[in-house]
């Protein structure tokens, strides 16, 4: 599919430095030939109906969610769990899966109690291949060029894969007959996935070819060390001038206010949105207009140059991986980092109360203007299945249905917290608190949550004050969220050229902010992107939008 939101999630990880998928002509040729003649557009196609939404009637939230996308918040763990799955999905079958990871490779199932417990509950033997975020493009390029696919693959994390939609259409199972309309009721936990997640995943040539992994409304977030930012003068209603002053004050010695990774391009998603630029595209009378030629986008780049000139960025930001940036954030070397909203649940335990974690409220441009923030694509990614006989497809869908069991169920407890007494203990309120083993044998290092997952809720075991704090932040930023209108749409040109355009864009942003190119180079870059396919992508999105609406 086309470029996707980071979070997570815009094109932050999608355009990972090195552009591995871009630098492999043989891979592109192989994908092209394998899917030659496949029209992925939805225009003129009979559209498979979206699955019938059947919400789970779970425990009432202490802090209710809203139509604006604020998550329902739970201050305590449900006292009574229910079962969401009547029978084991499998009967000893082996299922090979592949997904991205932001952790370390898990111990093998034979010595991993969490993995073994999940296998036992599912009634299958899951053979996991986990691919580090930094290697994902390379691995997927190799996989897409060949014919030896695992049974299950998650396409996610915001990566842009050349001719992704054509690959999915040519080599993966059409799930429409299994999940469209009321057919989804055979998999009630998948039916609990909200309709917007399916829509933001989108159809390919009118068909449903994946299972979305739902995500909540906030997109790319500037996560901050609140202790440092508050001490440096952060205040409500701040402006870009205020942000600059805080960043300077929070930078000293070998400590930097702004951490960034090679995939995040000096945090451009945060700053361009704060300056009021659209998220990639805006819809104007049925026409798609790119963000990159707007004055707001260019003003944000100019501001980022000034931040870098002031020494507030980590000096080697363009060669720092996402994982390394997280480590520098946790240990206090940098006081902020851009990441997807999902980083909340993984960062809290990693910080170990060294500081208060917060999402920053977007600043407004000092010259005037309304600040914005990314509204995430409603999915982290989507899970595709290798073509197989119907009974095999149904088996795997039962497995994914189990993994999507909602908060408040016994299945959710197992797949998110592990085994009581082994991976977690309970505090006085009954909240599952990870043990040392539970911090290692977890969904971070065994990322089953990227294959299939329940709709997200705001719950942090044993940390009700953090839940209240983040819920208040979500409520504050909800009116600022700006959606990308191309979510769920198809563009033939984007699948062919979008990744190269995105890589060029990231390279240019990096060169300008780092001082290797002047700001004036951006105007030429915009002209090149448009001539390289951006204008054609805009026209194709407009056509597909009309077909879907």
N, C-alpha and C positions, 0 to 999 in steps of 0.2 A: 504494500500500500504506500501511499505518499507520506511525506514528512509528517511526523507526529509530535504531539505535545509532550514535553518532558514532565514528568510526573507523572509514577509517576508516573505530562512532561514534554516540553517543546522539542526542539531539535538539538538539545544539549548533548546527549550521548549519541544521538543519531549521526552526528558528524564528527565522530571521534577522530582525534588527530592521527594522521597516517593514512586515513581514508582507505583502509585495507580492502574493503569491498570495491572501492573505486579503482584501485590500482591493479586489478586483475582482469585484463581484457578477455582472457580465456574463459573466466567465469561468466562474464557478461555474455559472451557469445554462446556459452553452453545454456545459460538460462534463456536466452533469446530463442535459440533453436528448439529447446524443449517445449517452449510455450508459443511457438510461432503460430500466428493466425488466431490467437485467443484474444478476443475483445473483452476487456475487463470493465468497460463502461456500463453503467446501468441504463443509459439512454436507450429507449426503444425496447427494453426487455420487460418481460413479465416479472414483477418483483415478488419474491417469496415473502409471505407475511411474517412480521416480527413475532417472536414467541409471545404467547399469552402470559401476561404478568400475573403471578400468583404470590402475593406477599406472605412471608412467614409471620405468624402471630407470636412474637417473642416477648421477652420481658420489657415492661415500659421503661423508657429512658428517664433519668433524673433531669437531664437537660435536653429538651426536645430539639430535634432537627427542624429545618425549615425548608420551604420551597426554594430558597436561594442557594441551597446546597450545604448549609451548616449541618455537621454530623450530629446525630443523637449522642448525647454524652451519658456515660454510666459511671457513677461515683463508687459503686460497690459491685461486686461480682454477683450474678444471679444465685439465689439460695438453692433453687431447685432446677436442675438441668433436665431437659427432655431429650428423647432420641429422635433424630431426623432421618435415620435410615433403618429400615426393617431388617434387611438381610445383608450379608457380606456381598459386595459387588462381584467378586471373583471366586474361582475355585482352584487356585494354585497356578494360574497362568502367569507367564512372564510378560511384562510390558516395558519396553525400552523408551525412556523419555530423555529429553534434552531441554535445558533451560538456562537462562542467564543466572549469575550469582554476583553478589556484592560482598560475599564473605570469603571464607577459606574452604577448600575442598573437604567434604565430609569424610569421616572415617567410614570404611566399608560397612555394609549392613551387618556383617557377621560380628562386628565389634562396636556397633552403633545402636544403642537401645532404643533411641527415638525412631530411627529408620526401621528397625525390626518391628517395633510396635505398630507403626503405620502399615507396613506390609501385612502384618497379621490381621489388622482391622479391615483392610481392603480385600484380603483373601487373594492377593496377587504378589508376585515378586517384581518390584519396581527396580529396574536397572537404570541408575541415574548417570547421565553425563551432565556435569555442571560446567559452564563456560564463564570465566571471569569477564566482567564488563569490558575490560580493555582488549580482550581477545575475540569478542563476540562477532565483529564484522568478518574477521579472518575465518573463523570457524563456519559461519553461515555461508560465506562465499564458497568454501570447499564443499559444504553439504549440498548447496543448491546446484553445484556443477555436476554432482554425481547422481546415482540412483539408489544408493543405500541409505534410506531414511529410517530414523527411529520411528516408533509407533506414534509418539506424541512430541510436538515441538511447541514451545512458547515463543512467539515473535513479540518482543516487548522491549521495555526500557527506553523507548523513544528512538531506537536505531532506524536509520533509513537504509533499506536493502534494495539495491537496483533490481527492478522488474519483480518485486516481491509479489504483487498481486497475480502476475502471470505464472509465477512459480507455484503459488498456492492453488490457482485454478487448474494447472496442468497436473500436479502431482499429489494433491491432497483431497480428502474425502469431502464430497458435497453433503453437508449435514442438514440441508433444508427439510427433508422428509422426516427427520428425527426430532427437530426442534421448532419448526414453524408452527404458528398457531397453537392449538390445543395439544399437539403432539408433545410439546415440552412437558406436559403434566406427568409423563412417565418418569420425569427427572425433576421432582418438586423443588429441590434445592437450586437447580439451574433456573427453574421458573421464578425463583425469588430474586434473580438478577434483574435490576430495574431496566425498563425499556430503553432509557437513554444510553445505557452501556452498549446494548446491541446496535443502536443507531450510530453511536460514535465509532464502533468497530466498522460498521458499514457492510454492505453487500458487495460482492464481486460478480459482475455480469448478472445481477438480479438475484443471486443465490447467497445463502448463508454458509460460509465455509469455515467458521471458527466459533469458539466459545470465549466470550469476553471475560477478562479479569477486571472487575469493577474498581473504580477509584472515585474518590469524593471530589468536591468542587475545587478546592485550592490547588493551583498549579505550582510552577516553579516558585520557591519561597527563599527569601534571604533569611536563613537561620542565624540567629545572633546569640552571642554570649551577653545576656542581658546585664550582667554585673558590669562588664567593661563598657558596653554602650551607654548604660545609664550614667555611670561615673564620668563618661566623656561628654555628657550633655544631651543625650537623646531626649526628645520631648514629643508630646502629642502635636499633631498638625505640623510636623516639620517640613521644611523645604529642601531643595537640593543644596542650597547654601548651608543650611543646618547640617545636612548629611556630610558635606565636605568637612565642616568644622569638627564634627564628631569623629570622622575617619582619621583626620589628622591627629586629634587628641588621643585616639586609641592606638596610634602607631608610635612605637618607641623601641630603640635597641633593635633586637631581632624579633620583635613582636609586631604583627601587622593587623590592621583593622579588617582587611578584605582578603579572604582566601578564595582561590578560584582554581579550577582544574582545566586541563587541556580541552575537555569536552564542553566547558561552559563559557569559553570565550570572554573571560573577564566579567562574567555574570551579565551578559548583554540582555538576557530575557527579563531580568529584574529591572534594569535601568531604562530600557526602551519603553517598557510598559509604564513605568513610573512617569516618564515624560509624556505619556498619552498616546504613544504609537499603537496601532492595532496589533493583535497577536497574529502575525504572519499576513493575514488578509482581513479586509473588511468588505462587507456586502453593500453595494450601492446600486439600488434599483435593479437588482438581478445581476449586476456585473461584479466581478471580483477584482479588487484593487489591492495590490501588494503594499505592505507596510514600509518597504525599504526606501521608497522615494519620498516619503513624508518628511516634513521639516522636523517633526517630533523625533523620528528615528535618528536623524543626523545630529540633532541637538544632544541626544543621549550619548552618542558616540563621542561628541566633543567633551561632554562632561566626564566620560570614562577616561579620556586622554588626560584630563586635568587631575583626576584621582590617581592615575598612574604616575604622572609627573610629580605629584605631591608625595610619592613613596608609600602610599597607603595599601597597595596590593602586595601580596606575596611575590617576591622578585621572579621566581621561576614558575609562575602560574601556568604558562603555556606548555610546560613539560611535567606538570604534576598530575598524577592520575586522580580520579574521583576517590578511590579508596585511600590514597595517601593524604588527600586534602581533608577527608574525614578525620584521620588520625591527628593531623595538625590542628584541626578545630577542637577535637576532644582534649588535647593536651595543652591548649591555650596559646599555641604559636600564632594562630590566626583567630580573630574574634568573630568571624562570620564565614558563612559558606552558602553558595546557592545550591539547592537540592530540591528534589520533589517533596511534596507534602508527606509522603510515606516515611520520610526520614525521621519524623517525630518519634515513632514507636521504637525504632532501632537506636536512635541517639540518646534517648533518656537513660536507658541502662548502661550505655557505653560511657556516658559522662560521669556516672557514679557520684552525682551531686556535687561535682567540682564547681559548677556554676548553674545559674538558672537559664534554661533554654527557652527562647521565644522566637516566633516568627516576627519579622519586622513588618510594621505597617508601612505601605508605600509612601514615600515623600512626594510632595508636589513640586513641579518645576518652579523655580524662584521667579521666573518671568511671567508666571501665570499659566493656568492650564489645569485640567483635571487628571489626577493620577489614576493609573490602572494597575491591574495585576492579572496574570494569566488565570483564566478559568481552565482547569485541566481538561484534556480529553477524558471522557468518562471511563477510561480503561488504562491499566498499566500496559496492557498488550492483549493478545488473543492467542488461544491455543488451537493448533491445527492437528489433524489426524492423518496419518498415512492411509491411502486407499486400502480398503480391506473388505472382507465379506461382512454382510449386515450384522451377524452375531458378534463379530469382533468389534465392530463400531459400537454396538450397544454395550458391550462389556466395558469399553473404555469410557463411554459416556456415564455409565454407572459409577466408575471410579471418580470421574470428575465431579459427578453429583455429590458423592460422599465428601470430597475435598471442599465443596461449596456449602457444606452444612453451616447454618447461621449461628451467630453469637447467641449463647444461651442453651446450646445443645452439647451433649456428651461428645459428639464427633468433633465439634469445634474445639472443645477443650483439649482433646488428644492432638489434633493436627496443629494447634497453635501453642500449646504449653507442654505437651508430652505426658509422661506418666507421673502421677502424684507419688511423692516420696523419692522419686528418682530424678526427675527434671524440675519439679517444683514442690514447694510446701505451701501451706496456707497460713496467712496471717490471721489476726483475731477477727477480721471481717470476712474471712473466707476467700480472700483474693489469692490467686496462684502466684507465688513469688519464685522466680527462677533460682535453682541451685547453681552451684558452679558448673556442674555438668550440663544443666539446662541452658546455660549461656553458650556452651560449645555445641551440644547436640540440639540444634534449634532450627527454625525455619529460615534463619539467616544463612546457615551453612548447609542446610538441606532444604533448598527453596521450593518446597511443594506448593507454597502459596502463589508461585508464579505460573503454575499449571492450571489451578482453579482455586477460587477462594470465595468466601462469603462477602456480601456487601459490607463495606467497612463501617465500623462504629468507633466512637471516641471512647476508648477505655484503656487505662494504664494501670496495671495491677498494683494495688497498694498506694496509688498516687492520686487521690481525689483532687488535691489542690492543683496539680498539673492539668487534670481534665478541665477543671473550672477555668483555669488560665487560658488554655488553648481554645476552649469553647467561646470565651469572650473575644479572643482574637479573631476567630472565624466569623463571629457575628459582626465585628467591626469591618473586616475586609470584604464581606460578602457583596456589598453594593459596588465595590470597585472591580469585581471580577469581569473580565472581558473574554468572551468565547471566540474561538477561531471557527468561522463559518464553514471551513472545508472539512471538518471532522466527519468521517464516515463517507466521504465522496471519493470518486475514482477519477484519475487523470492518467491517460496513457503516457503522456509526455513526462509527467512527474515520476512515474515508475521507471521510465527509461533514463531521465536526465536529472531528476530531482536531487538525488544524492550528490551528484557532481556539483550542481549549483549550490547546494547547502554547504559542501566542503569549501568551495570557493568563497562563499560568504563568510564562513567561520575564519578561514585563513586571512581574508581581507580585514575583518574586524580585529583579529589578533595583531596583524601587522600595523594597523593604524593606532591602536591603543598602546602597543609596545613602542611606537615611535619610529618604526622602520618605513612607514609610508605616511604622507601627509593626509590630513582630513579630506582634502580635495579629491583624493583617490577614490573616495566613496562614490562620488557622482559617476565616475567611469565604471566602477564596479556594478552599480545599479543598471547602467546601460548594457553592460556585458551580460548580466544575469537575465535581463529581459530578452536580449537577442538570443541567448543560449536556450531559451525555452520558457522563461517565466511568463511572458505574455501569452504563450500558447497554453500553458498550464491554467492561467486565469480563465481563458475561454472554455477550456474543458471542464473545469470545476463549475462554471456557470451552467453549462449544459447538463452536467450530472445533478447539480442542485435542482434544476427545473424538473428533471426526471423523478427525483425523490420527493418533490414537494408539489 
